[in-house]
Amino acid sequence: MGIKQTVMNAKRMKEIATVFLELELHHLIDVFSFNKHLPWHKKIHNRKISPSNSTDGTPSKSKVISHTQPETVRLIFERLGGAFLKLGQLLALRPDLVGQEYSKEFEKLLDHVPEQAWDEIKFIVEQELPKGIRTFKSFNKKPIASGSIAQVYRATLRDGTKVAVKVRRPGIEEKFVEDIGIMFSLVQILSHKYDLEFLDPKSIVEEFKKYTLKELDLLHEQRNMIRFARNFEGVKGIHIPKVYEHYSSSNIVVMEYIDGENLLSNRKQELNTKIVDRLNKAVYKQLFEDGFFHADLHPGNILVENKITASGKIKATDQIAFLDFGIVGFINNNLRRKIRKLFLALIDGSLEKTAAALINLNTAKSDPDMHKIEEGIYHAIGDYYNMPINKMPIPKMLNDVIDVARRNYLRLPSQMILFSKSLLTLDGTCRELDPHFNVVESAKPYIRKLLKDEWAPRTLAKGGVDFAFEMKDLIGAAPQMINSFNRKIEMLERSAEHIDKTAHYMSHTIWKVSKLGIYSILFSSFLMSSAMLMHFSPDWRGYSVYSIVGAGLALVFLGLIMWTLKDSTEHVYKH
C-alpha cells in the first residue's frame, strides 16, 4: 500500500470513528479499535463512557444505540456517504441479504444524496469532450439530479437539441475502492467477534463490489439504455431517452432531455389510472417477455411527460419515461422456468410445491430441511391461501417467501430477488397513484400466459429439445461409463478368481440394463416428438412427415427393447 493510500485510509477511518462516536456507538469503537483514529479530546470522551470501562462490563443503555437497529445502520451509511451510501441503496433492493426491516429502512437513502459543487466536477466535462463546455450552446451548472456516483445537468447542444448530461463524480472510483477495502476489514472483525446468524456480511460486500464496479462505468448504462430503447421500439406511451454516443464515454453520458414531472405528483385521478396502466404494461413486458428489466424502479426514476398546450400551459400526459439504467436485471430461460413454477405454486396454494420451487432456486451447496421450509411458508403466507386469486397480494407473498428462504440459509439467484423487488415496488407505487389498483387483476393476461405456456406445444417442444440434448450427452457418455465399469470388473477378476462367473454375469446384466434404458429413453422421446409434430407441414396423405418419421423411429426402438428383454430372459434361464 502506497503512502498516499495509507493517508487516505487513515483519514477515512477517522471519519468512520467520528460518526460512530456521534451516534454513541462506543462499544463498536472498541470492537473495531477505532479509538486510535479519534482526535485526542474525543479519545478522552470515549474512554470515559466506553462500555469496557464500566463496573459490570456492560454498556449503558441510556448512552449506547444498538448496532442491530436498522435506523442506526441507515444513519451510519447516510453520514459516511461514498460507497457506504451506495451499499445502503443496493440493500434497499436486496431483502434476501438483510431482511425486510433493514431493506425498508434503506429505501430512505434512495433520494438522499447531497450534490457536489460544479467547480469540483467541471474538469470531467472539459476532459471528456473535445470542445469541453463549448460543446454546448448552454449548460446549467446546477444539477437537476444528484446520485452517489454521478450528477445530471441540463444543457443544449449547438444545434438547439435539449440534452441531459450525466457526469461521474471525480475520484469516485478510487473512493469506492478504498471504502470497499475498509468494508471487507470491518466485516472480517465482525464475523470473528459476533454470531451474525443468517446475515453473511462478507457475501454482501462481495455482491456490492460486483454491482458497483460495473455501475461506475457509465458505458455500461449507455448499453442498457440502447437495449431498452430497442425493446420498447414502437410501444405507445413509453419513452426511453436517446443516447448521443459520439459525446459519451465511461465518465459522461449525453442523452435526450425529457421534460416531465415526478411520478407521484398531484394530478387528476383519471390521468393517474391511465399512467398506472401504462406503467404496469411496461414493467410486465420487461419482467415476463423481455427478461431484461429496470431493477431500480423507485418513483424518482420514472417521469410523467409534459406537453405545452395551445395556450402555452404545461400539462401532464399519460406518457411515461424511464431514467437511470445503472442497475438492471436479466432472467434467462432456465431461471424464468423456475420462477414460473414458484409463481404458479403460490397461486395454487400448495406448501409442498412452493417449498420445492424455492429449493429448486437454491444456489447454495446446502441440504435444506423441507419440513422447516414448509412450516416457515405456512406461517408467512398461509393466511393468503384461502383467498380468491384476484385478492392475493402476490408481490408481498413473493417477498415473504424470500425471507423464509433467507432464514433457512437458502441462497436465491440475485436476479430473481431483483425481479421480486421490482414487482413489490411496482405494486406500492401503483397503489399510491390509484388506491383501487389490484396487481393481480392487472397481471391476469400474464398469469394466463404463464398457465398457458406451461402446457403450450412450444414449451413442450422446447422441453423435448432440451431433453433430447440431455439424452444425447447421456448416450455419448454411456459407452465410456460402461467401459470404465468393465475395466473395474476385469480388475476384480484378476484379483479374485472365485467371483469370475458372478462378475461376468454382472457385467452382462449391466450392459443389458444400460441398453434397455437408452432404448426406452429414445423410444419415449421419438413418441412424444411424433405427437407434438402431428400438425406440422409438410404432410403425406394427411399426416405430418415429421410425425411419421418420429413414429417410425419410436417403433424401431420399441423393437429393440423387446429384443433386449427377450435376450436378457434367455440369458437368465441359461444361468
N, C-alpha and C positions, 0 to 999 in steps of 0.2 A: 504494500500500500504506500503511495507517494505521500510526501509531506503535506501537499495541498489537500489531498483526500482525507488525511488524518485530521487536519484542522477543520475541514467541513464536517466530518463526523462528530468531532468534539463539540462544535457549535450546535449541531442538530440535537445531540444528546442533551445539551444544556437546555435547549428549548423544550424537549420532552420532559426533562426533570422538573422544569419550572411549571409546566402545565399540570403535571401530577401533583405538585405541591399546592398549587392554587385550587385544585379540585379536592384537596385534603386526602389524597391517596397515599398517605405516609407509609403504609405497610408495603405498597408496591415500590416506593422509592428504596426501601430496604431490600426487597426481593431482587430488584434489578441493579442494586448498588449504584443508584443514581446520585447519592448524596455527594459524591466527589465532583459531580458536574454542576452543582449548585454554587452560586456566589456565597462568600463566607458568611454574610449576615443571614442568608436563608438556610445555610447549613446549621447554624446555631438554633434557628427557629424550628427546623425539622427535628433536630436532636432532642429538643425539649419535649416535644409531643409525640416522638416516634414510639410506636407500639412496642418496639423491642426494649424500651427503657421503662415501661410500665411495671408496676409491682407484680402483677399476675401474668405478665407476658401477653395480654390480650389488648387489642386496640380499643380506644374509647369510642363508643357507639355515637356519641354526640359530635365527634370530630371526623370519623372515617366514613367515606362513602363507599359502599360495597362495589368492587370492580365487576360484580356479576350483573349489576343493573344496566339494562340496555340503554337507558337515557345517559348514564355516566359515560359509557363507552362511546356513544354517539357524540357527546360533548368533547371527549378527547380527540376523536377524529376531526371534528369541526375546528377545534382550536389549533391543532397541529397542521392542518391543511396538507398541500402536496399529495404524495401518494397515499397518506393515511385517509385524507378526504375521499380520494378516488376509490380506495378499498371499501369505505363505508357505502359509497354509491353502488358499487358492484354487489355488495352483500344485501343491498335492498332488493336485488333481483334474484338472490340465491337463498331462499329459506331452508333449502336442504342442507346448507352448510352451518347455519347458525340458529335455525328455528324461526318460527313465525313472529315471535315477540320482538326479537332483535331486528329482523328484516323490516318489520313495520316501522320501527323507530328510525332505522337508517333511511327510510324514504324521505325523511325531513331534510336530508343532505342533498337531494337531487337538484334543488333550486337555490342552494345557499353557497355560492362561490363569489368571493369578493373580486372585483375587477382589478386588472393591473394597468398602471399608468401607460399612456401612449409613448412617452419618452423611452420606456423600457422595452417597447415592442417594435417601434418603427424601423429599427435596423434590419429586422427579419424581412419586412416588405422591400426595403432597399436592396437587401442581399439576394432575395429570391427572384425578383422581377427585373428584367434587363433595364427598364427605364425607371425602376423604383416607383415612388409615389406618382411620378409623372405619367405612368401608365394610365392613370385615371383622370377624368375631367374634373371630378370632385371626389373627396374622400372625407367622410365624417369620422373624426378621431375619437368620438365617444362610442364605445361598443354597444351594440344592440343585444348582445348575449355574451355571457361570461361563463366558461366551463373550467374544470380543473386542468384541462390540457390545452385548450385554445380559447380565443375570443373572436367574436364575429363583428364585423364593421359593415356599414352601408356605404356603397360607393357607386360612381357612374363611370363607365368606360368612355373613351374618346368619341365613340360613335353614338353616345347617348343611352346605351343599354344600362339599365339598373342592375347592379350585382351586389351580392353579399360576399364579403371576403373573410374567410376563416383563417386566422393566423395562430400558429402554435406558439405557446408561451416560450420565451427564450430560456435556454438552460434547463427546460423541464425534464428532458430525458435523463440528464445527469442527476437531478434532484430525485427523480423517481427511483433510479438505480440505487442511489445512496439510501433512500428510505426503505426500499425492499431489502437491502442488506441488513439494515437495523432491525426490520421486522423479523427476519429469519433468526437473528441473535436473540431477540426478545422471546419468540415462541419456543426456542430451544430451552431457555431458562424456565419458562412457564411449564413446559412439558416435564421437566425434571422435578419441579417443586410441587406441582399440583396434579391431582387426578381430575382431568377435564371431561370425564365421562365420554359422551359420544361426540364431543367437539374435537376436531383434529385441526389445530391452528396451522400446522406445517402445510397440510394439503390446501388450506385456504390461501395461504400466501403463495404457494406454487401456482394455484389456479389464477390468482390475481396477477401474478407476473406474466403468465401466458397471455391473458387478455390484454393487459396494459401495454406490453411491448408492441403488440400488434396495433393497438389503437393510437399509440404515439406516432405512427407513420400515417400521415394524412392521405397518402396514396391509397392505402387500404380503404379508407372511407370513400374516396373517389370511385374505386372499382365497385364498391357496394351500391353507390348511387346510380352508376351506369346500368348495373344489373337490375335494380328495382325499376328504373325507367323503362327498360326493355320488357320486364314482366307486366307493367301496367300500361304499356303502349295501347292506345285505343280504348282504355277503360274510362268511362264517363265519370267525371266528378272527382277524380283522384289525380293529384299533381305531385310529381317528383321533380325537384329543381334540376335544371340542366347544368352540367359541369363544363366550364371552359378549360379544357385540358391543357391547351397551349400556355395558359397562365399559371397552371397549378404544379405543385411539387409535394415532397414529403413534409414540408413546413407550412405550406399555404394552399388553400383551395379557393378558387374563384368560381362562384356559382350564381345561378339566376336568383335575383331578389324577388321574394313573394310578399306582396302586400296583404297582410291579414291580421286577424285578432286571435287572442288566446281562445283555445277550445272551450274553456269554461266561462267565457264572458257572458254577461246577461243578454239574452235575446228572446224573441218570441218562441213559445213552446212548439208551435207548428214547424218553425225552421229547425229547432233542436231535434225534433223527431226525424226530419229528413237527414240531418247531419249524422245522427246515430245510425240510421240505416246505411248510409254511405260508408261510415267508419267500420261497421260490422262486416259488410261485404268485402271491404278492402283487407281487413285483418284475417277473416276466414279464408280468403283467397291465398294469402301468404302462408297461413298455417296448414291448410288442408290440400291445397292444389299445388302451389309453387314449391313448398318445402323449404323456402328461403324467406325469413321473416325479420322484421324490425323487432329487436329484443329489448328495447328501452322505450316502451310506448307510454310514458307518463305524459299528461296533458301538455307540458311545456314543449314537447317535440311534435305536436300536431297543431297546425294552424287552420283557421277557417278563413278562406279568401274573401277579400273585399272587392267591391266594384264601385265605380263612380257613376251615379245616376245622371239623368239629363239635367237635373237642377244643380249638379255639382256636389251633391252629398255623397259621403262614403257609406256604403251599405253592405252588410254581411251577406254572403251567398251560402248555398249548400255544398260548395266545392271545398274539399279539404286537401291539405298538403302535409306530407311527412318531412321532418327535418332530423338532422343529427343521426347519421348512419354508422357511427363508430362501433356499436355493439349489435351484431346480427346473429341470428340462429339459422342452422341448417339441419334439416331432417332427411336422411337418406331413406330408401325404400324399406330397408330392414328395420330401422327404428320406427318408421311410420306404421309398419305392421304390428309391432309390439305395442305402440301407443294406442292403435286402434283396438287391440284386444283389451287393454286396460279400460279404455273409454266404454266399450261395449259391456265389460264386466260390471262397471259402475252403474250403467243404465239397467242391466239385468238384475242388479241387487244380489249378486252372488258373492258371499265371503270367500268361498274356495277359489272362484275364478279370479277375483280381484287380487287375492294373495298370490296366486300362481302367476298372474300377469306382472305383479310387482317383482317377484323373484326372477322372472324371465328378463326383466330390465336391469337386474343387478349386475354391476361390472366388477364388484369386489370379489376376491378369491375367498369366499366365506361360505359356511354351511348354515344358512338361516333356519330358524325354528318356525316352521309353517304354523304351528298352533299359536305361538305368541303373536305372529303377524296377523292371523285371522282375528285374534282377540283384540289387538290394537285397532284393526279396521272397524270391528263391531262397535267399540267404544267411541271411535272418532266420527263415523258416518252412519252408524246403524239406524239412527232416527230417521234418516232420509229414505231408507229402502222401501218404506210403505207409501211413499208419496207418488202421485202421478208423475210421469216423465216430464211434463211441462212445468212442474213445480220444483224439480230437483235443482239445487244450486251446484251444477256440475263443476264450475271453476273452483269453488270453495272445497268441494269434495276431493278434487284432484290434489289441491294443496294440503288438505288434511291427511290424505293418503301418503303424500310425500313426507310429511312429518313423521308418520308411522314408520316409513322406511328408514328415515334417519335415526330414529330411536332404536331400531333393530339392526343397526350397523349395515344396512344395505346402501350401496353407492349407486345412485341412478345417473344415467348419462346427463351431462350438463345441458345438452341441447333440449332434452325432454323437460328439464326444470325451467328453462327459458320459455319453452312452449307453454307450460302450465302457468307461469307467471304472467305471460302476455295475455292469456285468457282471463286471468283474475283481474289484471289491470284494466282490460277492456270492459269487463263486467262492472267494476266500480265506477269508471269514468262515464259509461253509458247510463248507469242508474242516476248519477248526479245530473246529467243532462236531461234525462227523461225518467221520472220516478216510476212510470209504468213499464219500463223496459224489462223484458224477460229474455235472458241469454239463451235459454234452451229453445224457446219459440223461434228466436232469430236464427238459431243454428239448425233448425229442423231439416232444411234442404241438405245440409252437410251430414247430419246424423243419418238421414235416409240413405245418402250416398255411401256412408260407412257401412250400413247394414247391407245395402245392395252389393257393394264392392266385395263383401266377404264371400259371396257365392256367385259373383258375376263370372261369365265364361272367360273374360280377360284375366281375372285374378286367378281362376283355376288353371288357365293355360300357363300363366306366369309361374304359378306354383309347380305345375307339371314340368316346365322347362328347368326350374331350379332343381327339382327332384331328379330329373334326368341327368343334369350335370353332376350332382352329388353321386348318383349311381355310377356314372362314368368314372369318376375318381375312385369310387369303391372297387369297381370291377378292375380298373387298372392296377390297383394295389393288391387285389386278391391273389394273383399268382405269386407275388413276392412274399406275401404273408404265408401262403401255403408252402412255398419252398423253404422259408425260414423254419416253419414248423417241422417239415420233413427232415431238415438238417439236424434239428434237435432230437428227433426220433432216432435218426441214424447214430447220433452220439450215444443215446441210451442203449441202442442195440449192441454197440461195441463194448459198452461197459457192463452190460448185464444180459448174458445170452438167454437166461431163463425167461425173460419177458419178450423174447423175439416175436413170437407168434402174436402176442397181445398188441405189441407196438405196430406190427403190420396191419393188424385189424383196425386199430385206432386211426392210423394214417389213412387207410382206405375209406373208413367211415367219415372222417372229417372232410376228405376230398369230395365225397358224395354229397354231404350236407352243404358244403360251400357251393357246389354246382347247383344244388337244388334251390338254395337261397337266391343265387344270382338269376337263375331262370325264372323264379317266382316274381322277383322284382321287375324284371324286364317284361314278363307277361302282364303284370298289373299296369305298368307304365304305358305299354302299347295299347292295352284295352281301354284305359282312361283317355289316352290321346285320341283313339278312334271315336269314342263317344263325344268328345269335345269338338272334334273337327267335322262332325257329321254334316254341318250346313255350309261348309267352306267349298268354294269353287277351286279347281274345275271338278265337274261331276261326270259320271258314266252311268247311263241308264237310271238317272235319278239319285245316285249315291255319290257322295264325295270320294274322289280318287284317294285323298289323304286318309279318309276313314277306312276305305277298303284295304289300303296298304297296311294301316295300323292293325286292323282286324286280322289280316293275313299273318303278320309277324307275331301277333299275340297267339294265334293257333300254332305256329311253329314252336314257340316256347312252351305252349301247353303240352305239345307232343314230347318235347324234350323232358319236361317234368315227369310225364307218365313213364317214359323210358327209364329215367333215372330211378324212379320209385320201384319199377319192376326189377331193374338190375340190382338195386340195394336189397330187395326182398330175397332174390335168389342167392345173393352173397351170404345173407344171414342164415338161410337154410343149409348152405354148404358147410358153414362153420358151426 
